[in-house]
Amino acid sequence: MAHSSMRDMETPDHSPSNIASSTPATSIMGDIHELDNNSSSIASSTPATSIMGDSEKLDHSSSSIASSTPPTPIVVDLEEHSPGYDAPAAQKWLVVFTTSFLTLTACFSSTSLLAAADQIAEEFGTQANTINYSSAGLLFAMGLSSFVWGPIIPLCGRLYAWNACIIALLGWTLAASFAPNLETFILFRVLSGFQGTFFHVTGQAIIAEYFPPVRRGAATGLFLCGPVLGPPLGPLVAGVITTYTTWRVVLWVQSGMVALGLILSLIFLQKGGKAATLKHPSIRDLLHIWNPIRIISLMRYPNLLLTNVACALVSWSGYALMSSPGHLLRTQYNLNSPTLVGLFYLSPAGGFLAGSVLGGFSSDRSVKLWIEQRGGIRLPQDRLRSGFLSWFVIIPLASLLFGWGLDRHVGGLALPIVSAFFASAALLEAFAGLATYCAEVMPLNRQEAIASKYIVQYTGSALATMFTGPIVDTIGVGLQSSISAFLGCAAGGLCVLVALYGVNMQDWVHRRWPAKAMMPRNEEDLGDGASLDHVEPVLEKNFQLRLNAALPCPPRGALLLV
């Protein structure tokens, strides 16, 4: 399977004899679930534990498989009967708003002091780049936050860990606002970063409990409004505040936002989330849940590793877009007012908001279209196809116009403002499907899969924040934006590979490490994977088909049309 060519994928053999081939359970892609095919030729005793959760298959007989007109698709999903799916719509969207607002407050801090770097540096007697390096340290700490807070979930439950993380963020932010010197300021800033992406990871896990896969992209797109609006709103708000008062007020405003998020969580997140599973943990249990290998080892899956790298490349482009304007507006356009510099960020803020919303709906549309074309099979990587136009056309074009417009002073400020909007919108339109894919490709290890994404993603963000200024000073903003455009195309290329061969990549891992293809139930309970109690009876009576016998050939040229 792992070495099957695209020719095999395009001309599947639907004969029962081929379907009944004695493929080992561990070699079959652990993403496909199907109901009983009612055919003795398929009656192999495939265990339920070989099934993971990446795609779904409809119930039909072997004769209907060979038919050119398959029955109406019925998509079967691991979490099809999740209790949260039946919650009222108002409750679902309040959950999305609350989780999104908390991620906004966490991301707000990552860039809020970029516009105030000169003022802070003057007070502490240092250079503005040093303050930007502290922001880079905060971003790097954000990528590691799941190592700190993720293991607390099995100890005290998801919601208790969520609220405790909010309180910790509030405490460290207040401490940074009262820092008497540069050393303590940097220390408390970095410590506040260790709470950051736990809100991203756990928020997406909570949303997955309330929205089925065919609607999850829209919910995730709206959820992403928080983490994508936070970075551009940070320097905007900080620029206005520091024009009239001290930079410490910025951190006090952020503390108020965190306190509001805590109140919303206590009101609207009273239910949901995984309960504590380790009532009396042993030392071995504690060492296991805090073992970072649980997260890092998932990146042995090439499809997850490639999408994580794509997220890092997107983050580089996004944070480079936000780091360069303030630096250039002060040095080349003599806009020394923090308010004027901050207002420039309205453009990427609007683009991020529009792109995240449109990207969620676009990825859902892509999933539904490919479910129909495959006769009922859902592959999460299908939502990656929705961003191809953004990856290869809009992002590079808008990035080049933005950078070279600033570099050559073409079009005044109008050209970079407009191009920044389209570049940021395209980045988030493509990123929405990418983020949703990472959240659902491994439902039994969702928490760890999302955490691995943020480790790589925020490493890219930290590097962009740290090096964009020096790169612009050395080679100019035009070449720096050309680098961002190239990285955007590279991210798109990685998404193309996963969209085409993601199933084969996971199957290769299952062939190479069959014992690790599925966590045992008792070990799964230690983490934060999706509960399978409501689907195990269905899985136990099911059989698996080879993927190349199950996938109808999509129409030629359909790859780039979604």
C-alpha positions as CSV (number, residue, x, y, z in Angstrom):
1,M,0.0,0.0,0.0
2,A,2.7,2.5,1.0
3,H,4.4,2.0,-2.3
4,S,1.3,2.0,-4.5
5,S,1.5,4.4,-7.4
6,M,-1.0,7.0,-8.4
7,R,-1.9,4.7,-11.3
8,D,-3.1,2.1,-8.7
9,M,-5.2,4.8,-7.1
10,E,-6.7,5.9,-10.4
11,T,-7.7,2.4,-11.5
12,P,-8.8,0.4,-8.5
13,D,-9.8,-3.2,-8.8
14,H,-13.3,-3.6,-7.3
15,S,-13.5,-7.3,-7.7
16,P,-14.4,-9.3,-4.6
17,S,-11.3,-11.5,-5.1
18,N,-9.1,-8.5,-4.8
19,I,-11.0,-7.2,-1.8
20,A,-10.5,-10.5,-0.1
21,S,-6.8,-10.5,-0.3
22,S,-5.1,-11.4,2.9
23,T,-3.6,-8.1,3.8
24,P,-2.5,-8.0,7.4
25,A,-4.6,-5.8,9.7
26,T,-1.6,-3.7,10.6
27,S,-0.8,-3.0,7.0
28,I,-4.1,-1.6,6.1
29,M,-4.4,2.2,6.6
30,G,-5.7,2.7,10.1
31,D,-7.9,5.5,8.9
32,I,-10.7,3.6,7.3
33,H,-13.9,2.4,9.0
34,E,-16.7,0.6,7.4
35,L,-19.7,-1.5,8.2
36,D,-20.1,-5.2,7.5
37,N,-19.9,-5.9,3.8
38,N,-22.1,-9.0,4.1
39,S,-19.7,-11.1,1.9
40,S,-18.0,-14.3,2.9
41,S,-15.1,-13.3,0.7
42,I,-14.3,-10.4,3.0
43,A,-14.8,-12.3,6.2
44,S,-11.3,-12.0,7.6
45,S,-11.0,-11.5,11.3
46,T,-9.5,-8.0,11.3
47,P,-9.4,-6.9,15.0
48,A,-11.0,-3.6,16.0
49,T,-7.7,-2.4,17.4
50,S,-6.3,-2.0,14.0
51,I,-8.7,0.7,13.2
52,M,-7.9,4.4,13.9
53,G,-9.9,7.2,12.6
54,D,-8.9,9.1,9.5
55,S,-11.7,8.2,7.0
56,E,-15.1,6.6,6.9
57,K,-16.7,4.0,4.7
58,L,-20.3,3.3,3.9
59,D,-22.1,0.0,4.3
60,H,-22.6,-2.0,1.1
61,S,-22.2,-5.5,-0.2
62,S,-19.3,-6.7,-2.3
63,S,-21.6,-6.7,-5.4
64,S,-22.4,-3.0,-4.8
65,I,-18.7,-2.3,-4.7
66,A,-18.4,-3.5,-8.2
67,S,-21.4,-1.6,-9.3
68,S,-20.9,1.6,-11.2
69,T,-23.8,3.2,-9.3
70,P,-23.1,2.8,-5.5
71,P,-25.9,3.4,-3.0
72,T,-26.4,6.7,-1.2
73,P,-23.3,7.3,0.9
74,I,-23.6,7.0,4.7
75,V,-20.5,8.4,6.4
76,V,-19.5,6.5,9.5
77,D,-17.2,8.4,11.9
78,L,-15.4,7.5,15.1
79,E,-17.1,10.4,16.9
80,E,-20.4,10.2,15.0
81,H,-22.4,9.9,18.3
82,S,-20.4,12.3,20.4
83,P,-22.9,13.7,23.0
84,G,-21.8,17.2,22.2
85,Y,-23.1,16.9,18.7
86,D,-26.6,17.1,20.1
87,A,-26.0,20.3,22.1
88,P,-28.1,23.4,21.2
89,A,-26.5,25.6,18.5
90,A,-26.3,28.6,20.8
91,Q,-24.3,26.5,23.3
92,K,-21.9,25.3,20.6
93,W,-21.2,28.8,19.4
94,L,-20.7,30.2,22.9
95,V,-18.1,27.4,23.4
96,V,-16.4,28.5,20.2
97,F,-16.4,32.2,21.3
98,T,-15.1,31.4,24.8
99,T,-12.2,29.2,23.6
100,S,-11.4,31.6,20.8
101,F,-11.3,34.6,23.1
102,L,-8.8,32.9,25.5
103,T,-6.5,32.1,22.6
104,L,-6.8,35.7,21.5
105,T,-5.6,36.9,24.9
106,A,-2.7,34.5,24.8
107,C,-1.6,35.5,21.3
108,F,-2.2,39.2,22.0
109,S,0.8,39.1,24.4
110,S,3.1,37.7,21.7
111,T,3.2,40.9,19.7
112,S,1.6,43.5,22.0
113,L,5.0,45.1,22.9
114,L,6.4,45.3,19.4
115,A,5.0,48.8,19.0
116,A,6.3,49.7,22.5
117,A,9.8,48.2,22.1
118,D,11.5,51.6,21.9
119,Q,9.8,52.9,25.0
120,I,10.5,49.8,27.0
121,A,14.2,49.7,25.9
122,E,14.6,53.4,26.9
123,E,13.2,52.7,30.4
124,F,15.4,49.7,30.9
125,G,18.5,51.1,29.2
126,T,18.8,48.6,26.4
127,Q,18.1,48.2,22.7
128,A,14.7,47.6,21.0
129,N,16.0,44.3,19.5
130,T,16.5,43.0,23.0
131,I,12.8,43.6,23.7
132,N,11.9,41.8,20.5
133,Y,14.1,38.9,21.5
134,S,12.0,38.6,24.7
135,S,8.9,38.4,22.5
136,A,10.7,35.6,20.6
137,G,11.4,33.8,23.8
138,L,7.7,34.1,24.8
139,L,6.7,32.6,21.4
140,F,9.1,29.7,21.8
141,A,7.7,29.0,25.3
142,M,4.2,29.0,23.8
143,G,5.2,26.1,21.6
144,L,6.2,24.1,24.7
145,S,3.2,24.9,26.8
146,S,1.5,21.5,26.1
147,F,4.5,19.8,27.7
148,V,3.6,21.7,30.9
149,W,-0.2,21.7,31.0
150,G,-1.2,18.8,28.8
151,P,-0.2,16.1,31.4
152,I,-2.3,17.9,34.1
153,I,-5.5,16.9,32.2
154,P,-5.5,13.2,33.3
155,L,-4.6,14.3,36.8
156,C,-7.4,16.8,37.4
157,G,-9.5,16.9,34.2
158,R,-9.5,19.1,31.1
159,L,-11.7,22.0,32.5
160,Y,-9.8,22.2,35.8
161,A,-6.5,22.3,33.8
162,W,-8.0,24.9,31.5
163,N,-9.0,27.2,34.3
164,A,-5.8,26.7,36.2
165,C,-3.9,27.7,33.1
166,I,-5.9,30.9,32.8
167,I,-5.1,31.8,36.4
168,A,-1.4,31.2,35.8
169,L,-1.4,33.4,32.7
170,L,-3.1,36.2,34.7
171,G,-0.5,35.9,37.4
172,W,2.6,36.0,35.2
173,T,1.2,38.9,33.1
174,L,0.6,41.0,36.2
175,A,4.1,40.2,37.4
176,A,5.6,41.3,34.2
177,S,3.7,44.6,34.3
178,F,5.3,45.4,37.7
179,A,8.8,44.2,36.7
180,P,11.5,46.6,38.2
181,N,14.3,45.7,35.8
182,L,15.0,44.1,32.4
183,E,15.9,40.7,33.8
184,T,12.7,40.2,35.8
185,F,10.7,41.6,32.9
186,I,12.1,39.0,30.4
187,L,11.7,36.2,33.0
188,F,8.0,36.9,33.6
189,R,7.3,37.5,29.9
190,V,8.8,34.1,29.0
191,L,6.9,32.4,31.9
192,S,3.7,33.8,30.7
193,G,4.3,32.1,27.3
194,F,4.2,28.6,28.8
195,Q,0.4,29.0,29.0
196,G,0.0,30.0,25.4
197,T,-0.8,27.1,23.1
198,F,-2.5,25.0,25.7
199,F,-5.5,27.1,25.0
200,H,-5.1,26.4,21.3
201,V,-4.7,22.6,21.8
202,T,-7.4,22.2,24.4
203,G,-9.8,24.6,22.7
204,Q,-9.7,22.6,19.4
205,A,-10.2,19.4,21.4
206,I,-13.2,20.9,23.1
207,I,-14.6,22.1,19.7
208,A,-14.2,18.6,18.3
209,E,-16.6,17.3,21.0
210,Y,-19.3,19.6,19.8
211,F,-19.0,19.6,16.0
212,P,-19.0,16.6,13.6
213,P,-16.2,16.5,11.0
214,V,-18.3,17.9,8.1
215,R,-19.0,21.0,10.2
216,R,-15.9,21.1,12.2
217,G,-13.9,23.2,9.7
218,A,-16.3,26.1,10.0
219,A,-16.2,26.0,13.8
220,T,-12.4,25.7,13.7
221,G,-12.2,28.6,11.3
222,L,-14.2,30.8,13.7
223,F,-12.1,29.5,16.6
224,L,-9.0,30.6,14.7
225,C,-10.3,34.2,14.7
226,G,-8.9,34.4,18.2
227,P,-5.3,33.2,17.6
228,V,-5.1,35.1,14.3
229,L,-6.5,38.4,15.5
230,G,-4.4,38.4,18.7
231,P,-1.0,39.0,17.0
232,P,-2.1,42.0,14.8
233,L,-4.3,43.5,17.5
234,G,-1.4,43.4,20.0
235,P,0.7,46.2,18.4
236,L,-2.4,48.1,17.3
237,V,-3.7,48.4,20.9
238,A,-0.2,48.9,22.3
239,G,0.5,51.7,19.8
240,V,-2.5,53.7,20.9
241,I,-1.9,53.1,24.6
242,T,1.8,54.0,24.6
243,T,1.1,57.2,22.7
244,Y,-0.7,58.5,25.8
245,T,0.7,56.5,28.7
246,T,3.2,53.9,29.8
247,W,3.8,50.5,28.3
248,R,2.8,48.9,31.6
249,V,-0.8,49.8,30.9
250,V,-0.7,47.4,27.9
251,L,0.0,44.5,30.2
252,W,-2.8,45.7,32.6
253,V,-5.2,45.7,29.7
254,Q,-4.1,42.2,28.8
255,S,-4.6,41.1,32.4
256,G,-8.2,42.4,32.2
257,M,-8.8,40.4,29.0
258,V,-7.5,37.2,30.7
259,A,-9.7,37.8,33.8
260,L,-12.7,38.2,31.4
261,G,-11.8,35.0,29.7
262,L,-11.7,33.2,33.1
263,I,-15.2,34.5,33.8
264,L,-16.5,33.3,30.4
265,S,-15.0,29.9,31.0
266,L,-16.5,29.5,34.4
267,I,-19.9,30.4,32.9
268,F,-20.0,28.6,29.5
269,L,-17.6,25.7,29.9
270,Q,-19.2,24.1,32.9
271,K,-19.7,20.8,31.0
272,G,-17.6,19.0,28.5
273,G,-14.0,17.9,28.5
274,K,-12.3,14.8,29.6
275,A,-12.5,14.0,33.3
276,A,-9.5,13.1,35.5
277,T,-8.4,9.5,34.7
278,L,-5.5,9.2,37.2
279,K,-7.1,9.2,40.6
280,H,-4.1,7.8,42.5
281,P,-1.2,8.1,40.1
282,S,2.0,6.3,40.7
283,I,5.5,7.7,40.1
284,R,5.5,5.6,36.9
285,D,2.2,7.2,35.8
286,L,3.6,10.7,36.4
287,L,6.8,10.0,34.5
288,H,4.7,8.6,31.6
289,I,2.3,11.6,31.2
290,W,5.1,14.1,31.4
291,N,7.2,12.2,28.9
292,P,7.6,14.5,25.9
293,I,8.2,11.4,23.7
294,R,4.4,10.9,23.7
295,I,4.1,14.0,21.6
296,I,7.3,14.0,19.6
297,S,6.9,10.3,18.6
298,L,3.8,11.1,16.6
299,M,5.9,13.0,14.2
300,R,7.2,9.7,12.9
301,Y,4.1,9.9,10.7
302,P,5.3,11.7,7.6
303,N,1.9,13.3,6.9
304,L,1.8,14.8,10.4
305,L,5.4,16.0,10.2
306,L,5.0,17.6,6.8
307,T,1.8,19.5,7.8
308,N,3.6,20.6,11.0
309,V,6.4,22.0,9.0
310,A,3.9,23.7,6.7
311,C,2.4,25.3,9.7
312,A,5.8,26.6,10.7
313,L,6.4,28.1,7.3
314,V,3.0,29.8,7.4
315,S,3.9,31.2,10.9
316,W,7.2,32.5,9.6
317,S,5.4,34.3,6.8
318,G,2.7,35.7,9.1
319,Y,5.0,36.9,11.8
320,A,7.5,38.3,9.3
321,L,4.5,40.3,7.8
322,M,3.8,41.7,11.2
323,S,7.3,42.3,12.3
324,S,8.5,44.3,9.3
325,P,6.0,47.1,9.1
326,G,6.7,48.7,12.4
327,H,10.4,48.5,11.8
328,L,10.2,50.1,8.3
329,L,7.6,52.7,9.1
330,R,9.8,54.2,11.7
331,T,13.1,54.0,9.7
332,Q,11.9,54.7,6.1
333,Y,8.6,56.6,6.4
334,N,9.5,58.6,9.6
335,L,6.2,57.5,11.3
336,N,7.5,57.8,14.9
337,S,4.1,57.9,16.5
338,P,3.2,54.5,18.0
339,T,-0.5,55.2,17.2
340,L,0.3,55.6,13.4
341,V,2.4,52.5,13.4
342,G,-0.3,50.5,15.3
343,L,-3.0,51.6,12.8
344,F,-1.1,49.9,10.0
345,Y,-1.9,46.6,11.7
346,L,-5.6,47.0,10.9
347,S,-4.8,45.7,7.4
348,P,-3.4,42.3,8.4
349,A,-6.0,42.1,11.2
350,G,-8.8,42.4,8.8
351,G,-7.1,39.9,6.4
352,F,-6.5,37.3,9.1
353,L,-10.2,37.6,10.2
354,A,-11.6,37.2,6.7
355,G,-9.2,34.4,5.8
356,S,-9.9,32.3,8.9
357,V,-13.7,32.5,8.4
358,L,-13.6,31.8,4.7
359,G,-11.0,29.1,5.1
360,G,-13.1,27.1,7.5
361,F,-16.1,27.0,5.2
362,S,-13.9,26.4,2.2
363,S,-12.3,23.4,3.8
364,D,-15.7,21.9,4.8
365,R,-16.9,22.3,1.2
366,S,-13.8,20.5,0.0
367,V,-14.5,17.6,2.4
368,K,-18.1,17.3,1.3
369,L,-17.3,17.4,-2.4
370,W,-14.7,14.6,-2.1
371,I,-17.0,12.5,0.1
372,E,-19.5,12.5,-2.8
373,Q,-16.8,11.7,-5.4
374,R,-15.6,8.8,-3.4
375,G,-19.0,7.4,-2.7
376,G,-19.0,8.1,1.1
377,I,-15.3,7.9,2.2
378,R,-14.0,10.8,4.1
379,L,-10.2,11.5,4.2
380,P,-9.3,14.4,6.4
381,Q,-6.5,15.4,4.0
382,D,-9.1,16.4,1.5
383,R,-9.6,19.7,3.3
384,L,-6.0,20.6,2.4
385,R,-7.0,20.9,-1.2
386,S,-9.1,24.0,-0.4
387,G,-6.0,26.1,0.0
388,F,-4.1,25.4,-3.2
389,L,-5.2,28.7,-4.9
390,S,-4.0,30.6,-1.9
391,W,-0.7,28.7,-1.6
392,F,0.5,29.1,-5.1
393,V,-1.1,32.3,-6.4
394,I,-2.4,34.8,-3.8
395,I,0.3,34.4,-1.1
396,P,3.4,34.8,-3.3
397,L,1.8,37.6,-5.4
398,A,0.6,39.6,-2.4
399,S,3.9,39.0,-0.4
400,L,6.0,40.2,-3.3
401,L,3.8,43.3,-3.9
402,F,4.0,44.1,-0.1
403,G,7.8,43.7,0.2
404,W,8.9,45.4,-3.0
405,G,6.3,48.1,-2.7
406,L,7.9,49.1,0.6
407,D,11.4,48.6,-0.7
408,R,11.0,50.7,-3.8
409,H,8.5,53.2,-2.3
410,V,6.0,52.3,-5.0
411,G,2.4,53.3,-4.5
412,G,3.0,55.1,-1.2
413,L,1.5,53.3,1.8
414,A,-1.6,52.2,-0.1
415,L,0.0,49.3,-1.9
416,P,1.6,47.7,1.2
417,I,-1.7,48.2,3.1
418,V,-3.8,46.5,0.5
419,S,-1.3,43.7,-0.3
420,A,-0.8,43.0,3.4
421,F,-4.6,42.4,3.7
422,F,-4.6,39.9,0.8
423,A,-1.4,38.2,2.0
424,S,-2.8,37.7,5.5
425,A,-6.2,36.7,4.2
426,A,-4.7,34.0,1.9
427,L,-2.4,32.8,4.7
428,L,-5.3,32.1,7.0
429,E,-7.6,30.8,4.3
430,A,-5.1,28.1,3.6
431,F,-4.1,27.6,7.2
432,A,-7.7,27.0,8.4
433,G,-7.9,23.7,6.6
434,L,-4.3,22.8,7.6
435,A,-5.1,23.4,11.3
436,T,-8.3,21.3,11.1
437,Y,-6.5,18.5,9.4
438,C,-4.0,18.3,12.2
439,A,-6.8,18.3,14.8
440,E,-8.7,15.3,13.3
441,V,-6.1,13.2,11.5
442,M,-5.5,11.1,14.7
443,P,-8.6,11.3,16.9
444,L,-7.2,8.8,19.4
445,N,-4.2,11.1,19.9
446,R,-5.8,14.4,19.1
447,Q,-4.2,16.3,22.0
448,E,-0.7,15.1,21.2
449,A,-1.1,15.7,17.5
450,I,-2.2,19.3,18.0
451,A,0.5,19.8,20.5
452,S,3.2,18.6,18.1
453,K,1.9,21.0,15.5
454,Y,2.2,24.0,17.9
455,I,5.8,23.0,18.9
456,V,6.9,23.3,15.3
457,Q,4.6,26.2,14.4
458,Y,5.7,28.5,17.2
459,T,9.3,27.7,16.6
460,G,8.8,29.2,13.2
461,S,7.0,32.2,14.8
462,A,9.8,32.8,17.3
463,L,12.5,32.6,14.5
464,A,10.5,35.1,12.4
465,T,10.2,37.5,15.3
466,M,13.8,37.3,16.1
467,F,15.4,37.5,12.7
468,T,13.0,39.6,10.5
469,G,14.4,42.9,11.7
470,P,18.1,42.0,11.1
471,I,17.2,40.4,7.8
472,V,15.4,43.5,6.6
473,D,18.4,45.7,7.7
474,T,20.8,43.4,5.8
475,I,19.1,42.6,2.5
476,G,16.1,44.8,2.4
477,V,12.4,44.2,2.8
478,G,11.9,43.2,-0.8
479,L,14.2,40.2,-0.6
480,Q,12.9,39.3,2.8
481,S,9.3,39.2,1.4
482,S,10.6,37.1,-1.5
483,I,11.8,34.6,1.1
484,S,8.3,34.6,2.7
485,A,6.7,34.1,-0.7
486,F,9.0,31.1,-1.4
487,L,8.2,29.6,2.0
488,G,4.5,30.0,1.4
489,C,4.8,28.0,-1.9
490,A,6.9,25.4,-0.1
491,A,4.2,25.0,2.5
492,G,1.7,24.5,-0.3
493,G,3.9,21.9,-1.9
494,L,3.9,20.0,1.4
495,C,0.2,20.1,1.6
496,V,-0.1,18.8,-2.0
497,L,2.1,15.8,-1.0
498,V,-0.1,15.1,2.1
499,A,-3.3,15.5,0.1
500,L,-2.2,13.0,-2.5
501,Y,-0.2,10.5,-0.4
502,G,-1.3,11.1,3.3
503,V,-3.0,7.7,3.5
504,N,0.0,5.9,2.1
505,M,2.3,7.7,4.5
506,Q,0.3,6.5,7.5
507,D,0.1,3.0,6.1
508,W,3.9,3.0,5.8
509,V,4.2,3.8,9.5
510,H,1.8,1.0,10.4
511,R,3.7,-1.5,8.3
512,R,7.0,-0.4,9.8
513,W,5.9,-0.1,13.4
514,P,2.7,-2.3,13.7
515,A,2.8,-2.5,17.5
516,K,2.5,1.2,17.7
517,A,-0.3,1.7,15.2
518,M,-2.8,2.0,18.0
519,M,-2.5,2.8,21.6
520,P,-4.0,0.3,24.1
521,R,-7.1,1.4,25.8
522,N,-5.5,1.7,29.2
523,E,-2.7,3.8,27.8
524,E,-5.1,5.9,25.8
525,D,-7.0,6.7,28.9
526,L,-3.9,8.3,30.4
527,G,-3.9,10.9,27.6
528,D,-6.6,13.0,26.0
529,G,-7.7,10.9,23.1
530,A,-11.3,10.6,22.0
531,S,-13.4,8.2,23.9
532,L,-14.5,5.2,21.7
533,D,-17.0,3.6,24.0
534,H,-19.9,4.5,21.7
535,V,-18.4,3.1,18.5
536,E,-16.5,0.0,19.7
537,P,-19.6,-2.3,19.2
538,V,-19.7,-1.2,15.6
539,L,-16.0,-1.5,15.0
540,E,-15.9,-5.0,16.4
541,K,-18.3,-6.4,13.7
542,N,-16.6,-4.6,10.9
543,F,-14.1,-5.7,8.4
544,Q,-11.5,-3.8,6.4
545,L,-11.0,-3.5,2.7
546,R,-7.8,-2.5,0.9
547,L,-7.8,1.2,0.2
548,N,-7.0,0.8,-3.5
549,A,-10.2,-1.3,-3.8
550,A,-12.3,1.2,-1.9
551,L,-11.5,4.5,-3.6
552,P,-13.3,5.3,-6.8
553,C,-11.3,7.3,-9.2
554,P,-11.7,11.1,-8.8
555,P,-12.3,13.0,-12.0
556,R,-9.1,14.1,-13.8
557,G,-8.1,17.6,-13.0
558,A,-10.1,17.7,-9.8
559,L,-7.1,18.1,-7.6
560,L,-6.8,21.9,-8.1
561,L,-10.4,22.7,-8.7
562,V,-11.5,22.5,-5.0
